[in-house]
Amino acid sequence: MQYIEKYTSLDEILERIDLLKQEENYYEEDFNILGLEDLEPDWTDYMGCTYNPHSKNLSFKDFFTQNAKAEDFLNASGLNPDLVSTHLKTLENGNFLLAFDDDSLNRDVNRSSVEADIEKGPGDNL
């Protein structure tokens, strides 16, 4: 099931991500943050979250990142056009959306990441 939550600040999103990571076993890469292009936080560069900017402009950065425009991301999520339009208006008002789904909770721990290594626990070094 997919969840899209509305927030008025990026601090609220960080708190929500931390809570979901602690209580539900999500990882940072499970989250997409949607907001206006000029409000993209610099911390997305070192976190695993994806920022999907709402903008009609095509920037040089778009060619080298996997960040889909917010409108494309919402349309690809299978939402009806009216709901996509409502979400885009939310972004245009300076708010943010946090999108994630519970499919990621069914992942196998055998992936290579620091969080997976921690979850696996210490192993034999022999």
Rosetta silent file (secondary structure, phi, psi, omega in degrees, C-alpha in Angstrom):
SEQUENCE: MQYIEKYTSLDEILERIDLLKQEENYYEEDFNILGLEDLEPDWTDYMGCTYNPHSKNLSFKDFFTQNAKAEDFLNASGLNPDLVSTHLKTLENGNFLLAFDDDSLNRDVNRSSVEADIEKGPGDNL
SCORE:     score description
SCORE:     0.000 S_00000001
   1 L     0.000  138.477 -179.759    0.000    0.000    0.000 S_00000001
   2 E   -97.280  141.341  178.402    1.289    3.465   -0.867 S_00000001
   3 E  -120.584  137.202  173.095    1.192    6.352    1.568 S_00000001
   4 E  -130.998  116.497 -176.205    1.435   10.047    0.731 S_00000001
   5 E  -115.396  144.115 -178.245    1.560   12.373    3.723 S_00000001
   6 E   -98.092  136.806  177.764    1.466   16.186    3.728 S_00000001
   7 E  -137.328  152.370  179.114    3.923   18.263    5.785 S_00000001
   8 L   -97.135  -12.829  179.732    4.562   21.973    6.187 S_00000001
   9 L  -144.116  156.069  178.036    8.275   21.682    6.996 S_00000001
  10 H   -71.140  -28.556  176.257   11.243   19.503    6.194 S_00000001
  11 H   -61.781  -39.821  177.423   11.957   19.101    9.923 S_00000001
  12 H   -63.055  -37.953  179.004    8.592   17.362   10.315 S_00000001
  13 H   -65.493  -43.362  178.607    9.515   15.010    7.467 S_00000001
  14 H   -61.373  -40.872  177.127   12.831   14.130    9.097 S_00000001
  15 H   -62.449  -42.190  179.834   11.051   13.353   12.364 S_00000001
  16 H   -65.993  -41.926  178.191    8.547   11.142   10.529 S_00000001
  17 H   -61.634  -45.624  178.634   11.315    9.314    8.641 S_00000001
  18 H   -59.802  -42.286  179.651   13.194    8.685   11.894 S_00000001
  19 H   -63.785  -45.681  179.647   10.029    7.350   13.521 S_00000001
  20 H   -65.668  -35.318  177.208    9.258    5.021   10.597 S_00000001
  21 H   -65.516  -39.300 -178.438   12.848    3.775   10.541 S_00000001
  22 H   -75.615  -44.375 -171.447   12.687    2.955   14.251 S_00000001
  23 H   -92.402  -27.581 -171.911    9.182    1.519   14.475 S_00000001
  24 H  -118.531   -2.095  178.448    8.524   -0.006   11.063 S_00000001
  25 L    70.287   33.010  173.140   11.979   -1.023    9.767 S_00000001
  26 L   -82.110  159.735  172.365   12.040    1.379    6.815 S_00000001
  27 L  -114.458  161.498 -177.703   15.305    2.603    5.302 S_00000001
  28 H   -58.486  -35.721 -177.572   16.035    6.114    4.062 S_00000001
  29 H   -71.296   -6.005  177.792   15.968    4.968    0.434 S_00000001
  30 H   -79.879   -7.175 -172.253   12.324    3.892    0.888 S_00000001
  31 L  -110.129  140.659  170.055   11.179    7.522    0.970 S_00000001
  32 E  -117.450  128.682  177.476   10.418   10.055   -1.739 S_00000001
  33 E  -108.077  129.172 -179.680   10.094   13.674   -0.692 S_00000001
  34 E  -114.888  135.097  178.958    8.175   15.957   -3.016 S_00000001
  35 E  -169.027  178.539  178.548    8.409   19.728   -2.905 S_00000001
  36 E   -64.443  145.908 -176.600    9.163   22.826   -4.903 S_00000001
  37 H   -56.071  -42.478 -176.687   12.437   22.717   -6.790 S_00000001
  38 H   -77.974   -2.001  177.836   13.881   25.746   -5.009 S_00000001
  39 H  -104.611    8.740 -178.818   13.078   24.249   -1.574 S_00000001
  40 L   -62.657  124.495 -178.965   15.176   21.106   -2.050 S_00000001
  41 L   -76.218  150.496  179.947   17.198   20.576    1.132 S_00000001
  42 H   -72.371  -18.328 -178.482   20.927   19.983    0.888 S_00000001
  43 H   -71.807  -11.133  176.051   20.670   16.952    3.180 S_00000001
  44 H   -69.199  -17.748  177.987   19.148   14.880    0.370 S_00000001
  45 H   -68.575  -30.638 -179.006   22.680   14.690   -1.060 S_00000001
  46 L  -111.156   -8.327  172.319   23.879   12.511    1.821 S_00000001
  47 L   -91.942  161.825 -179.969   20.643   10.775    2.824 S_00000001
  48 L   -84.824   -0.344  179.550   19.274    7.941    0.759 S_00000001
  49 L   -69.079  155.262  176.507   15.908    9.668    0.262 S_00000001
  50 E  -106.861  131.312  176.167   14.912   10.835   -3.194 S_00000001
  51 E   -99.750  123.326  178.809   13.747   14.402   -3.682 S_00000001
  52 E  -107.772  101.671 -174.863   11.203   14.813   -6.474 S_00000001
  53 E   -76.490  144.793  173.911   11.038   18.510   -7.344 S_00000001
  54 E   -95.640  110.236 -178.343    7.903   20.204   -8.596 S_00000001
  55 L  -162.024  147.261  175.147    8.992   22.305  -11.519 S_00000001
  56 L   -90.138  -11.651 -178.116    8.120   22.800  -15.137 S_00000001
  57 L   -82.319  148.747  173.097   11.775   23.525  -15.955 S_00000001
  58 L  -105.165  117.146 -175.781   14.199   20.899  -17.171 S_00000001
  59 L  -103.578  164.196  176.793   17.522   21.435  -15.450 S_00000001
  60 H   -58.282  -36.973 -179.494   21.012   20.157  -16.139 S_00000001
  61 H   -63.261  -31.413 -178.330   20.812   18.230  -12.855 S_00000001
  62 H   -60.801  -29.049 -179.109   17.807   16.248  -14.117 S_00000001
  63 H   -73.069  -23.873 -172.928   19.981   14.483  -16.677 S_00000001
  64 L  -111.749    3.442  177.646   22.361   13.132  -14.044 S_00000001
  65 L  -122.107  166.142  177.365   20.040   12.182  -11.210 S_00000001
  66 L   -95.317   10.424 -177.984   17.264    9.678  -10.829 S_00000001
  67 L   -75.752  107.757  174.732   14.962   12.317   -9.396 S_00000001
  68 L   -76.876  150.666  174.655   11.788   12.320  -11.446 S_00000001
  69 L   -59.370  150.173 -177.662    9.733   15.490  -11.435 S_00000001
  70 H   -55.625  -42.821 -178.840    7.008   15.427   -8.773 S_00000001
  71 H   -62.959  -42.661  178.170    4.251   15.356  -11.381 S_00000001
  72 H   -64.737  -41.396  178.895    5.840   12.384  -13.174 S_00000001
  73 H   -61.285  -45.900 -179.118    6.348   10.571   -9.877 S_00000001
  74 H   -65.596  -41.974  178.351    2.706   11.067   -8.859 S_00000001
  75 H   -64.492  -38.996  179.555    1.391    9.998  -12.256 S_00000001
  76 H   -69.337  -18.639  179.483    3.602    6.885  -12.207 S_00000001
  77 L   -76.330   -6.396  178.092    2.156    6.025   -8.795 S_00000001
  78 L    83.551   15.258  178.184   -1.173    5.238  -10.439 S_00000001
  79 L   -75.296  151.712  177.737   -3.112    8.050   -8.777 S_00000001
  80 L   -71.617  153.476 -175.076   -6.113    9.464  -10.565 S_00000001
  81 H   -56.410  -34.455  179.128   -5.511   12.811  -12.322 S_00000001
  82 H   -65.398  -40.019  179.374   -7.679   14.776   -9.862 S_00000001
  83 H   -70.197  -38.010  175.488   -5.618   13.544   -6.915 S_00000001
  84 H   -59.801  -45.612  179.146   -2.377   14.303   -8.763 S_00000001
  85 H   -60.791  -42.092  178.065   -3.657   17.833   -9.371 S_00000001
  86 H   -62.466  -44.333  179.390   -4.566   18.212   -5.681 S_00000001
  87 H   -64.861  -38.651  179.092   -1.115   17.037   -4.601 S_00000001
  88 H   -65.892  -35.639  176.063    0.588   19.418   -7.032 S_00000001
  89 H   -65.856  -36.745  175.877   -1.418   22.331   -5.602 S_00000001
  90 H   -58.990  -43.890  178.830   -0.231   21.284   -2.145 S_00000001
  91 H   -66.862  -40.924 -179.802    3.358   21.549   -3.396 S_00000001
  92 H   -63.523  -24.093  176.838    2.704   24.889   -5.111 S_00000001
  93 L   -82.979    5.466  176.795    1.535   26.228   -1.737 S_00000001
  94 L    89.130    7.927  177.107    5.008   25.521   -0.333 S_00000001
  95 L   -90.220  174.650 -179.215    4.147   22.296    1.480 S_00000001
  96 E  -124.745  156.680  173.868    5.873   18.947    1.119 S_00000001
  97 E  -122.228  140.380  174.411    4.720   15.399    0.536 S_00000001
  98 E  -112.955  120.392 -178.425    6.360   12.282    1.904 S_00000001
  99 E  -115.967  135.053  176.263    5.677    9.191   -0.195 S_00000001
 100 E  -159.835  162.966  177.584    6.483    5.611    0.771 S_00000001
 101 E  -135.531  161.575 -176.767    4.924    2.192    0.503 S_00000001
 102 H   -85.867   -1.414  175.135    4.869   -0.914    2.639 S_00000001
 103 H   -61.765  -31.970 -178.120    6.177   -3.140   -0.175 S_00000001
 104 H   -68.047  -16.953  179.195    9.687   -2.190    0.894 S_00000001
 105 H   -74.487  -12.419  179.919    9.131   -3.884    4.251 S_00000001
 106 H   -93.764   12.888 -177.051    9.162   -7.256    2.490 S_00000001
 107 L   -68.629  160.357  175.846   12.749   -6.884    1.331 S_00000001
 108 L   -88.890  139.631 -178.124   15.418   -9.478    1.924 S_00000001
 109 L   -74.267   -4.990 -176.214   18.094   -8.497    4.426 S_00000001
 110 L   -78.938   15.564  177.555   20.763   -9.908    2.099 S_00000001
 111 L   -83.587  164.445 -177.498   21.293   -6.597    0.339 S_00000001
 112 L   -99.625  105.825  174.170   24.513   -4.665    0.761 S_00000001
 113 L  -159.143  161.607  178.389   24.099   -1.600    2.928 S_00000001
 114 H   -61.502  -43.053 -178.918   25.263   -0.429    6.297 S_00000001
 115 H   -64.248  -37.715  178.043   21.746   -0.784    7.695 S_00000001
 116 H   -67.685  -38.793  178.048   21.476   -4.372    6.387 S_00000001
 117 H   -63.062  -40.162  178.230   24.871   -5.216    7.914 S_00000001
 118 H   -65.313  -42.235 -178.558   23.730   -3.847   11.265 S_00000001
 119 H   -66.342  -36.128  179.010   20.478   -5.780   11.036 S_00000001
 120 H   -68.647  -30.876 -178.017   22.328   -9.004   10.206 S_00000001
 121 L    89.850  177.624 -178.725   24.586   -8.581   13.220 S_00000001
 122 L   -68.123  142.860  179.090   28.234   -9.483   13.604 S_00000001
 123 L  -118.450  176.224  176.449   29.454  -12.329   11.422 S_00000001
 124 L   -71.411  135.372  177.085   32.468  -14.567   11.342 S_00000001
 125 L   -99.713   10.974 -178.283   35.538  -12.843   10.051 S_00000001
 126 L   -88.347    0.000    0.000   37.283  -16.140    9.378 S_00000001
